């Protein structure tokens, strides 16, 4: 079904898609405003620990306070939605229990919250759209398998780089091109020492959470995003952490190619990022083994080959996320999901750590993250980044050292840990 026509039909029938949102930060609140201007879907319920932030988002749409019900009670929430009101709650799982909600967008960026919400949403027959790639690279393989069995859609959202990369990948592979390298632009050089304190002034000036900005600057977000692409496509990081060379768009097809052809890659089929003039875009370096296709690629202005760059000069983050919601509800189609554990994102000490230290969240002062192939990470016993928060250090660890299951004990009471155990059982024992 054509998405635009499907949404128009839902609107004409008086039954727009009812969406619940978990996490009303910069991305989440922006998503609410995008859906407000759309036909055929609405965010009707917001869950956030800061209820004032969720209330402000609804009020900014022009709603009066009397149009909004604040409750953690499932029955009251359902009655409010039936009456045409909006709901604010501090209980993220309430969204999974309210019958009126068809799809949930998870936008916290926290692996523990994302795993808990996604699991419960799937079990209760809700589509789950993840603006939370941290959860996906930790337990997404399991969640996708569960969703398929339950007859609902689990997906990482369009607008995030993984979703946009997947669009380019599908385009290229459908036409028979080989994808030699796929990646994203990063608009700053990685600062492994970035912390919320060091990023605070810039973050506040940009209207961002300092912890989120630190996670971008220390490279954690880039590692997570490209791991999601890797697990969905089978493309691999050429080296741990990827090369991250400064390459501008015209040179992508000359440098992000195999070394034997003058590039920097040791192999074909890689995920990468560039700190050159590529951001906020994503790219795919492709080739064809068909001589006539190469002639035609030159004719249409793609260069002399044999490598060509497909480039999308933007990704619109939360602005594009409603497309994933619509595809999930109307067509039961995901945007991007893991097919196998090809890559793992592993935590690395950002500072010297002592026994007894308890690790914080991604973007804080304790660790940054680095992508490895899954096989390499397993051989090193690397600590998956989604299990790092709440983990306790058991032996001294120097800054810059990989955190392993021999130096850190994950919090086994966390739900994401339990799901990871199930996923490992599925991977190793079917």
N, C-alpha and C positions, 0 to 999 in steps of 0.2 A: 504493500500500500504506500502510495506517495505520502510522505510525512505531512506536508502542508495541507493536502486535501483531507487527510485523515484527521488532523487537528480541527480544520474547519467543520468537518462533519460532526465531530464530538461537540463543538461549540453550538452548532445548529440544533443538535439534539438535546441541548441543555445539560450535558454531562461531561464537562471538561475534566481532564485527567487531574485527580487530586494528588498532590505531591507533598510529602513530608521532608523536612530538612533537618539534619543533625549537624550543628555547628554553624553559628551565625557570625563568623568573623568576616574578614575582607572578601573572601571568595563567596561564602554563603550568602551574605547580605546582598552582594551584587547579583547573585543568581535570582534572588527573590524579585529584584527590580526588572531583570530581563524577562522573567516569566510573566510579570504584571503587564508588560506591553505586548505579550503574545496572545494569540487566539488558541483556545482549546486546552490550556493547562494553567494551573495555579498552584503556588505554594500555599497550602492552607494551614499547615502545622509547622512550627519551628521549635526545636529543642535546643536549648543552650543553658549552660550553668549560670550564665548572666542573663536573667530574664529581662532585665532592662534593655539589653542590647537587642533582643528579639522583639520586644515591644516597640522600640524606636524604629526598627526596620519596617514593621507593619504600619506604624503611624506615618512614616515617610511616604507611604503609598497613598496617603489621603484618608486612611481609615480613622474613625474616631475610637477612643478608648473603649466605648461601649460595644464596638464591633469585635472586640478581642477578649477571649476568655483565657485566664491563666489557671491551669489545673494540672494535676498529676493523676487525675481519676479518668479511667478509660471511658466509662459511661457518660460522664459529663462532657468529655471531649467529643464523643460521637454525637451527642445531642447538639452540641454547639455547631459542629460541621453541618449537620442536617438543617439547622436553622440559618445557615449561610454565614456563620461567624468564622473568625480565625482563632487558632489555638496556640498558646505559648505554654511550654512545659519544661521542667528541668529534668524530666525522665525520658531519656532517649528511647527506651524500649516501649514507651507508650505509643510511639508511632507505629511500631510493629503490631500492636494489639488493636488499633482502631480500624474497624472494617472499611471505613470510607477511604482510607489512604491506599492508593494503588501502587505507588512507587516512592522509594525513599532515596534521597541523595545524602551520602555521608561525606561531610566536609571538615572533619576535625583534624585530619593529618596524624592522628594518634592510633597506633596499631592496635592497642588494647580495646579502645572504644570502637574502632572500625570493625574488628573481628566480632565483637559482641553484637553490635547492631546488625551486621550482615548476616550472621548465623541465625539470629532470631527473625529477621525479616524473611529470609528464605523459608524457614520452617513454617512461617505463617502465611506463605503464599504471596509475598510482596516482591516486586522487582527492586533490585538494589543497585544503585549507580554510585560508583566510588570516585569522589574527588579526594581520595585518600589512597595514594599509590603505595604508601608505607605498608598498609595492610595487605595490599595485593601481592607485593614481592615477598611477603612473609608466609601467608596462608591462602593466597588467591587460587592456587591450583585446587585445593580442597573445596573452597567455597564455590568455585565454578562447577566442579563435579556434583556437589550437593544441589546447586541450583538447577542443573540439567535434569536431575532425577526428580526434583520437585516441580518441574514444569514452569519455572520462572527464569528471569534473566539476571545474571550477575555480570557486571561490566565495569571497567574503568571508563571514566567519562571522556567524551569528546571535548576538545579545547585544551586539556592537558597535553603536553607534548607526546606522550605515548599514543593517545587516541589519534592525533593528527598524523604522527608517523605511520600508524597502521593504515590510514587512508592512502598514503603514498605507496606503502608496501603492497597493498592489495591492488592498486592501480598498476604498478609495475609488473607484479607477478602474473596478474590476469592477462596482460599483454605478452607474456612470455619472456620478459627481460630478467636477467640475473641481477639481483641486488648485491652489489659488492660491499657497500657500506651504507649505513643509515644512521642519521643522527640529528642533533639539535645545535643551535647556537647558544652560547652562554655569554652574557653581556659583561662579565667581569672575570678576571683571573682568580683562581681558587685561593682563598685565604684560609688555611687550615686552622688558624688560631682564632677565627671569628667566634664571638660570643654575643649573647644578648646585650651585655654591657658595652662592648666595643661597637655594636651596631645601633645602639639605642637612638642616637641623635638622627642618623640617616633614616631609620625606620619610622620614627615619629613624623619626620618631615614628609615622608611618602605615604603616611597613613597605614603603615604596616605593623604587624606584631614583631618586635625585635628578635624573638626566638625564630620566627619564620625567616626573617631576612638572614640571620646567622646560618640557618640551614641551607639557604641558597648560596651564601658566600663560601661556606666551608666545603661545598661540593656535594653535600649529602643528597640534596634534591635531584641533582643531575644524575648521580649514581643510581638512585631509586628509579627515576624515570626511564633510563636506558636499560635497566634490568627488566622492567616491565615489557619493554619492546623486545628484548632478548628472549624472554620466556614465552612471548606470543609468536615469535617468528623463527626462532632457532638461530638467529644471528648472535655472535659471541663478542665479548670484549677481547680485543687483540692482546692486551696486556692488562694486569690488574690496575684498576683506576682509569683505563683507557689512555690514549695519548694526550688528548686535550690540546692539540696544536693550534697555533694561531693561523687559521686559513680563511681567506675571504671567499665569497661565493664563486667567483670565476675560477678559483684554483682548487675547489673541492674535487673535481674530477681529474685533477692532475696530481694531487697529493694524497688523498684518501683512497688510494689504490695499492695493489701489491708492490712491494719493494722491487721486484724483478721488472716492473714496468715504470719505475721511477718514483713510486710513492713511498709511504712510510709504514704500510701494513705488512705484517708477516704472513697474512693469510687472507683469503676471500671470505666475505660474509660476516662483517663486523658491525658492532654498534660503536658510535663515537660521539664526541662533541667538539665544537670549535669555539675558541675565544676570539676568532676574527669577526669580520662584519657579516654575520649570519643571523644573529638574534634580532628579532624574536621568532625567526623562521626555523623550519625543519627541512631536512634534505634527504635524498636518496641518490647515491652514485650507482648507476646501472650500466650494463653493457648488453650487447646482443651478439650471438655467434652467427647470425644470419647476415651475409654480406649485403643483401638488398635492403634490409632494415637499417643498416648503418648508412647506406647511401641516402635513404629517406630521412634519417635523423639529421644528417648534415643539411639536406635540402630545406628542412623546416627550421633551421637556425639553431640546432642544438650542439653545434661544434663538429670538429672533424673526427671525434671519437679516438679510440674505440670505447672510451668511457664518457658518460654523459651525466649531467646533474639535473635531477628533478628537484625543484625548490619551491616550497610554499613560504612566502615571506612573513607569515604571521601565524600565531596561535592565539586564540581569544579567551583562553582560560575558562572561567565560569560562564562567559557569554555564550559559549557553544554547548555547554553541558545540557541544556534542554533538548538538543538534538538526540543525545543518547537516551534521555528519558522517553522521548517520543518513539524512537526505534524500538526500545524495549517493550513499551506498552502496546503499541500499534502493530509491530511486526515481529515481536519476540526475538529481536536480533541484538546481540551485544556489539559494542564498538571495538573493544580489545579485551581479550582474556588470555591467561596463561595456558599454554598447551603442554608444557613440560618445564621441569626445573633445569634451565640452561645456565642461568646466572644466579648468583647469591650476592646480596649486599651485606658486608661484614663491618662491624664496628672497629674503630681504631682509636686508641687513647689520644685525646686532645691535650691532656696534661698528665703529669705524673700521678698515678693512682696508688693508693695504699690499701692494704687489707682492711675490710670493713666499710670502705666507701660504697655508697649506693648510687648507681648511675641514674642520671636524669633523663629527660626526653631528648629527641633529636633537635639539634640546634642550640643546645645548652653547652656548658663548659667542659663536659666530661669526655666526649668522643665525637668524631666525625665518621663518615661512612665511605667505604670503597667497594667497587664492584669487582668480583672475581667470577670466573666460570664456576659453576656449581661443583664440579669435580675438584677444582683447586681449593675451594672453600672447605669442602669436606675433608680433604687431605690435611689441611691446616687446622682443622677443628675450630674454624672461625665462628664467632658468635653472631648469629643472624641479627641484623639491626633491629628487627621488630621485637626481639626478645631482650634488648639491651636495657630499656627503661625498667627501673626497679631491681635490676640485677646487682648482686653484691660481689665486690672484688675480693678474691681469696688469696692472691699473691701479689707482691709489688709489680707494677706495670709502668714502664717508662713511656713518656709522651712519644707518639709516633709508632708505638708497638701495636700489632694486631691483638685484639681481645679474643681470647679463645675460651672454649669450654673447660680448659684446664686452669685458667686464671680468673674466671668470673663464673659465678653461679646464678643462673637466671631465677627469677621469681616464679616458682612452679605453681603458685596459686592463681596466677593470671590466666585469663581465658585464652588469650592469644597463644600462650605456651601450650595449653592443652590441645588447641587446634593444630599447632605445629607438630605435636606428637602424633596426632591422628594423620596428618599429612605425611609425615615421615613413614609411618606404618603403611600408608597407601602406596607410597613411592617404592619402598623397599620390599614390601611383602604383598602388594596387590590388594 
